[in-house]
Amino acid sequence: MRVTVLGSSGTFAGPDGACTGFLVQAGGVNVLLDCGPGVVPNLQRHLPLHQLDAVVLTHCHPDHWLDFPVLRNALRYVLLVQGVAAYGTAETYDKAMAVLDKEIEPTFAWQTTDADSLLTIGGQQWRFALTDHPVETLAPRVDADGRSFAFSADTGPGFDASALGPDLDLFVCEASLPNDHEGLAPHVSGRQAAQLAKASGTDRLVLTHVVPGCDADRHQAEAEAEYGAAVEMATIGSVFDV
């Protein structure tokens, strides 16, 4: 399994940055996980758009899906692609339908997901856990080729990371806040991300969703102090072989 970071900024992208997006490659398929602003151009550095098999959107906040309409336009009007599988929450579907003037299909074959959804995308098995966030937000776990990866999506500290299941090889967790800002927004700090990682039982923690202007090194150090082991950072172009 290979996970490539296409965007990792929280809330908005800084200069030369992009908001949340990951390319998950395993089981013979290419899946885009979240599609925030700036993700579509970065995706093309790693994969021709017509080779994309599916898109999974974790929730309706714009920094996680607003390049989805741009992707639709490229596939529909330029590449003439139809029937790409797309999955997301009901709220995300409603917002996408409004932006796309109710024309998600035939480019995408949409399926609404919730915390009980189980998806088979090629050789990848996807399941979800509801996070601690103001809108319905789904943290996905992907199992393929005997390996596993999970993404916290956006969450506060009330998320039960053990719901992602045992034997998790890679956990990519948001760490939007410095420790002294805990409780000021519905997100987690590096310290709290480490606590979620320990609850998940993961072998490997990667931090993402750091807000531009924040000190990413500080978030990493605070996470490592709590985790008791090395913690990695998600940066654009980073590739994690699981």
N, C-alpha and C positions, 0 to 999 in steps of 0.2 A: 504494500500500500504506500502510495506517495501523496503527501499533502503539500501543496504549493501555496504560499501566501500571495494573494493578489492585491490585498489592501488590509490595513491593520489599524487605521486611525479611528478613534472614538469620536462620535458626535459630528465632526467635520474633518476634512482633510487639510493638512498643512501644505506648504509648498512642496511640489513633487510627490505628494502623498496620494493616498486613496483610502476610502472607507472600507468597511469589512467585505472580504470575499476570499474564498479558498477554492482551489481546484483539487478535487479528491479523485485520484486515479487508482483503481484496483478492480479486480474481477472483470477485466475486459471493457470497462466503461469509464467515461469522463463525466464527472458530476460537478457542477458549480454550486457551492454552498454560500449563499448570500451574494448580493449583487449591488453593493453600495456604489456611490459616485466614484468614478475613476477605475472601477474594476474591469469594465469591458476592454479598454485599451491594454491593460496589463495582462488580461487573459490571452490576448493575441500574441503575446511574447512566448507563450508556452503551448498554444493549441489553436489551430484554425477554427473559427467559430462554427463551421459546418460540422465539425467532429464532436461537438458537445452533445451528450446523450440526455442530460437532465439538468434541471435547476431546482434547488431546494432553498426556500426562503424561511428564515426563522421567525420573523415577526414584521410588523407593519411600520416600524420607525424608519424614516427616510434614509438614514445612513446605512441601512442594511438592504435596501432594494431598489433605490431610484435609478440605477442603471438598467434595471429589468426592461423598462419601456425602450431604452436605447438598443438593448440586445434584440428586442422584438423587431424593431425597425430594420436592423442589419439583416436578421434572418429572413424577414418577410419581403422586404423591398429590394434587397441587393442579392442575397444568396439564394432566395426562393426555397427556403427550407420550411417544412411543415411537420407537425406532430412531435415536437420535442417535449418530453415529459416535464411538467412543472408542478411543484408541490409547495404549499404554503398555508398559512392560517386563513380563516374566513375574513378577518379584517384586512389582511394583505390583499386578498382577492378583490375585495370591494374597492380598495384604493387603486389597485392596478386597473380594474375595469373602468374606473372614472378617468384615469389618466389616458388610457388607451381607447377611450370612446367605445367601450364594450367589445373590443376586438382583440382579445387574447388569442382566441382560436382563429384560424387553423394553425397558426405558427406554433402555439403551445397547446398541449393536451393537459389541462389543469386538473389537479385533484386536491381538494382541501384536506389538510392534515390537522390532527389534534394530538394530545398526549397519548392516545391509545393507538395511533396509527403504526402499522408495520409495513414497510415498503421493501420490495425487491427491485433493485435497479441493476440489471445485468447480474454480476456476481457479488454485488454489494447488498447487505441487509441493513436497513435503517430502522431505528426506533427512537422514541422521543420521551423527554421528561419536561414537565412544566416548570419554568423557572420563577423566580421572585422578581417580577417586573410589572409595571402598571398596565401593559397590554398583554394579551395572550402571546407568550414567547416560549418557543420550544427548543430545548437543548437536544441536538441529535447525537446519537451514537451510531457509528458505522462499523460493521464487521465484514471483513473480506480477506480471502487468502490466508486465513488463520491469524489475522491481526485485527486490532481494534483502535478506533480513534473517536474522540468525543469533543464537542465544542460547547462551551457554556452558553453561547449566545449572550444576550444582555441579562444580567441578573443582579439582585441584591443578595445579601448574606443569608436570607432565609431559604435559599435553594437547597434541596436535599440531593446532593451530588451522588449519594449512594444509589439513587434511582437509575443512574446510568448503567448499573450492573457491574459485575466483578471482572477482574482480569483485564483492566483497561491499559493498553500499551501507551497511548498518547492522549493527554488532556490539554486542549488549548482553551485557556480561561481568560475572560476579560479581567482587566485590572485598571479600571479607569481612574481610580482615586489614589492619592497619597494617603498614608495611614491616618494623618491628622484631619482628613476630610471625610472619614467614614461617617455615614449617616446623613450626609448633606445631599445626596442624590441616590436614585435607585440603582446603584451600581456597587461594585466591590473594589477594595484596595488590593495591593499586592499581598499584604498579610492575609486578608480574607480569601483571596484566590488560592493561597497556599493551604488554608484550612479546607476549602472545598476540594482541592486536589487530594489531600490526605483522606478526606471522607470518601472520595471516589476510588481510592486504592490504586491510583495510577502509578506507573513506573516512570513517567516523564511529564513534566509540566512546562508549558509554553505560555507566556503572557501575551495578550493582545489588547486592542481597544484602548490604548493609552491616548489621552486627549492631547492634541498638538499644544506645545508650550509647556507641558509637564515634563518633569525630569524622569525619563524612562529608566535611567540607571538607578535612580532612587527606588522606583517601583520594584525593579528587579532585586535590589539589595534587601528591601523590606520583605519581599516574598521569600527569598533564600533564608533569611533569618528565622522565619516561621517554619519553612519547609524542611530545613535541616539538610538540604542538598542543593546542588546546582539547579538553577532555573534558566530557561532559555527565553528569548524574546522573538516575537513574530515581526519580521520586517519584510517589506515588499521584495519579492523574489526569493525569500527563504524557502528551502525545500526540506521537508521532514520525511525521511524514509522510515516507515514504521515497521 
